[in-house]
Structure formats: structure tokens, C-alpha cells
Amino acid sequence: MGSHRQQPPLAVRPRSSRRLAAFVLCTHLAAAAAVLALPGGLWTLLLIPVAMALFFAPYLVALNAVPVGRALKLSFQGCWRNVLPFVVFSLVVLGFGLASLLTLGLAWLILMPWLTLAVYIAFREIYYAR
């Protein structure tokens, strides 16, 4: 009568431990990707209106002495009324930002003053239109 050990039905045999580790890793990565994908998309949707509210607000507060709450509202309205140019401008800035990676970020030394001037010109066109 030898002692025969009965293994549980889901026991991992030594030769399949690598397969199990790979399966667990892939499962965890897939779960993490699924969890991060939804909030990432939600964050993007939430940040667009915030970016629109903050886009012209500094110029309105600093140059026109508009109260902060009203400046946020006016900035959002200005971007909303000009949503197509706002989207095009954002895509151009994204393209230049990604292209600046080729120069290890040194292109931002030229890009930041240009962006500041471009936003100021857009501010003047939207809020001081005749």
C-alpha cells in the first residue's frame, strides 16, 4: 500500500508554472488596460471643457480686470463659439509638440513664445472684434 497523494484538480505542475505565470501576467495586463482605458477616455472628455475655460481666462483677468468666475465663463463661451479654430489650433500645437520630441524638447524654446503670441492674437480677435 503505497501512499498515493491525490492532487487537487487545479494543482499546478512544475512544468506548467511558466505557462501559468505568463497567463497570470497577461490577464493582469489586460485587466489593467481595461481599467485604465475607460477612465482615460473620461479624463479626456472632462479636460476639454476645463481647457476651454482656462484658455483665455488669464488674458481676461490680467488685461481686462474681469473677475475669475466670469473670466472662466467668457473663456469657455469664446472657445465654444469658435470651436473649429480651437480644435485646429489644438491639433497644430499637438503636432508641433510631438515634433519637438525630435529636438529633445529644445523646440519648446521657440514654440512657447509663438504659442503665447498666437493665443493673444486669438484673444484680441475674439474679444475685441469690431
C-alpha positions as CSV (number, residue, x, y, z in Angstrom):
1,M,0.0,0.0,0.0
2,G,1.9,2.9,-1.2
3,S,0.9,6.4,-0.2
4,H,-0.6,7.9,-3.2
5,R,-1.1,11.6,-2.9
6,Q,-4.1,12.9,-4.5
7,Q,-3.6,16.3,-6.1
8,P,-6.3,18.9,-6.1
9,P,-8.0,19.3,-9.5
10,L,-6.4,22.7,-10.2
11,A,-2.9,21.9,-9.0
12,V,-0.1,23.4,-10.9
13,R,2.6,21.0,-12.0
14,P,6.1,22.3,-12.1
15,R,6.5,22.0,-15.8
16,S,3.5,24.3,-16.4
17,S,4.4,27.0,-13.9
18,R,5.9,29.2,-16.7
19,R,2.7,28.9,-18.7
20,L,0.7,29.9,-15.6
21,A,3.0,32.9,-14.8
22,A,2.6,34.1,-18.4
23,F,-1.2,33.6,-18.2
24,V,-1.4,35.5,-14.9
25,L,0.7,38.3,-16.3
26,C,-1.3,38.6,-19.5
27,T,-4.6,38.5,-17.5
28,H,-3.4,41.2,-15.2
29,L,-2.1,43.4,-18.0
30,A,-5.4,43.0,-19.9
31,A,-7.4,43.9,-16.8
32,A,-5.2,46.9,-16.1
33,A,-5.6,48.1,-19.7
34,A,-9.3,47.7,-19.5
35,V,-9.5,49.6,-16.2
36,L,-7.2,52.4,-17.4
37,A,-8.9,52.8,-20.8
38,L,-12.3,53.9,-19.5
39,P,-11.0,56.5,-17.0
40,G,-8.5,57.7,-19.6
41,G,-11.3,58.4,-22.1
42,L,-13.4,60.0,-19.4
43,W,-10.5,62.2,-18.2
44,T,-10.0,63.4,-21.8
45,L,-13.7,64.3,-22.1
46,L,-13.6,66.1,-18.8
47,L,-10.4,68.0,-19.5
48,I,-11.6,69.5,-22.8
49,P,-14.2,71.9,-21.2
50,V,-11.7,72.7,-18.5
51,A,-9.1,73.6,-21.1
52,M,-11.7,75.7,-22.9
53,A,-12.5,77.6,-19.7
54,L,-8.8,78.2,-18.9
55,F,-7.7,79.1,-22.5
56,F,-8.4,82.8,-22.4
57,A,-9.1,83.3,-18.7
58,P,-5.6,84.6,-17.8
59,Y,-5.8,87.3,-20.5
60,L,-9.3,88.3,-19.4
61,V,-8.2,88.6,-15.7
62,A,-4.9,90.3,-16.3
63,L,-5.7,92.7,-19.1
64,N,-9.4,93.5,-18.5
65,A,-9.8,93.0,-14.7
66,V,-12.6,90.5,-15.2
67,P,-13.4,88.5,-12.1
68,V,-12.1,85.0,-12.2
69,G,-15.5,83.2,-12.4
70,R,-16.7,85.4,-15.1
71,A,-13.4,85.1,-17.0
72,L,-13.7,81.3,-16.9
73,K,-17.3,81.5,-18.3
74,L,-16.3,84.0,-21.0
75,S,-13.3,81.9,-22.0
76,F,-15.5,78.8,-22.4
77,Q,-18.0,80.8,-24.4
78,G,-15.3,82.2,-26.6
79,C,-13.9,78.8,-27.3
80,W,-17.3,77.3,-27.9
81,R,-18.3,79.9,-30.4
82,N,-15.0,79.3,-32.2
83,V,-14.8,75.5,-31.7
84,L,-13.5,74.6,-35.1
85,P,-10.5,77.0,-34.9
86,F,-10.0,75.9,-31.3
87,V,-9.8,72.2,-32.5
88,V,-7.5,73.0,-35.4
89,F,-5.2,75.1,-33.1
90,S,-5.1,72.3,-30.6
91,L,-4.1,69.7,-33.3
92,V,-1.4,72.0,-34.7
93,V,0.0,72.5,-31.2
94,L,-0.1,68.8,-30.6
95,G,1.8,68.2,-33.9
96,F,4.4,70.8,-33.0
97,G,4.7,69.4,-29.5
98,L,5.3,65.9,-30.9
99,A,7.7,67.2,-33.4
100,S,9.7,68.9,-30.6
101,L,10.5,65.5,-29.3
102,L,12.9,65.2,-32.2
103,T,14.9,68.1,-30.8
104,L,14.7,66.6,-27.2
105,G,12.4,69.4,-26.2
106,L,14.6,72.3,-27.3
107,A,12.0,73.4,-29.9
108,W,9.8,74.5,-26.9
109,L,12.1,77.5,-26.6
110,I,10.7,78.7,-29.9
111,L,7.3,77.1,-29.6
112,M,6.2,78.7,-26.2
113,P,6.6,82.3,-27.3
114,W,4.9,81.5,-30.6
115,L,2.0,79.9,-28.7
116,T,1.7,82.8,-26.3
117,L,1.5,85.2,-29.2
118,A,-0.9,83.0,-31.1
119,V,-3.3,82.8,-28.1
120,Y,-3.0,86.5,-27.5
121,I,-3.9,87.3,-31.2
122,A,-6.9,84.9,-31.0
123,F,-7.9,86.6,-27.7
124,R,-7.8,90.0,-29.4
125,E,-9.8,88.7,-32.4
126,I,-12.5,87.1,-30.3
127,Y,-13.0,89.7,-27.6
128,Y,-12.1,92.9,-29.4
129,A,-13.8,92.2,-32.7
130,R,-15.2,95.2,-34.4
